[in-house]
Amino acid sequence: MKTKKYLFNLIFWITLSILFNILIFYTRGENSAVEYFGGYIVEMSLSLDNIFLFLMIFSSFGIKEEYQERVLLYGVIGAMVLRLIFILLGVTIINKFHSVLSLFGIILLYSGMHMFSNKDQNVEFGNNFAIRILGKLIPISNVFDGHKFFIKRNKKIYATPLFAVLIIIECSDVLFAIDSIPAIFSITTDTFIVYTSNIFAILGLRSMYYILEKMNNMFRFMKYGVGCILLFTGAKLILLLWRIEISVTNSVLIIIMILLASILLSLIFTDNKRMRNKFPLQK
């Protein structure tokens, strides 16, 4: 039942985003509408990789599902604030030093190649740098206390492991923004378009997390799709050095094709694996 609820929530946010895109079309024109749609698709597709990281974090700390929702809620709020800061900073830098787009392109190329070379590993989040810093600022309890982020013991305030997870989530989003925001800059540097496309994608993040949590194994090729999108957007920014520009419309179409191809491959290979398990070959 919960999956159905989150599916409806996701549909709601996607529908709202489409309506907002229509509003942009009538108020700002076709080009802005295409830019918004492209930014939204990029952010949504790259968010998939971030969601799988969230799954690893929650699993590592043994966070129960009923507690995950609160962490994700505050995580989304924090992400909205952080994105605004990053986007304003990024646009300001680009306006002053347009060549910095090439640097963003190199970052995206590196991140894209990293997607293909980096094998799945069991990450020990307990030794996370952010947690070590947090531990120096405030003592961290080893015990959960419901939904609480802080508890008081012997007249001393402790952060709960739930708060520690929230800090890791926020820090991971900062790292994620280093990829996602430059990727959107490959489509547009309009502050309004970049931020609103980011926000609408983020608003559906919580619902998408719970859906993908149930379908984790069905998206085995999404990582490579995200890698291809990063490589494409990075190359697009670097090509600007030679004044070679790929139109926004073509960029959006290429990104959509990459995304659909990775989803299709994931579904095909998942179905084949299920069929083999259901009907093993007789020797």
Protein Blocks (a to p, Z undefined) as FASTA:
>chain_A
ZZmmmmmmmmmmmmmmmmmmmmmmmmnojklmmmmmmmmmmmmmmmmmmmmmmmmmmmmn
opafklmmmmmmmmmmmmmmmmmmmmmmmmmmmmmmmmlmmmmmmmmmmmmmmmmmmccd
dddfklgfklmmmmmmpccdfbdehjbfbdceehiacddfklmmmmmmmmmmmmmmmmmm
mmmmmmoccfklmmmmmmmmmmmmmmmmmmmmmmmmmmmmmmmmmmmmmmmmmmmmmmmm
nopacdfklmmmmmmmmmmmmmmmmmmmmmmmmmmmmmccdZZ
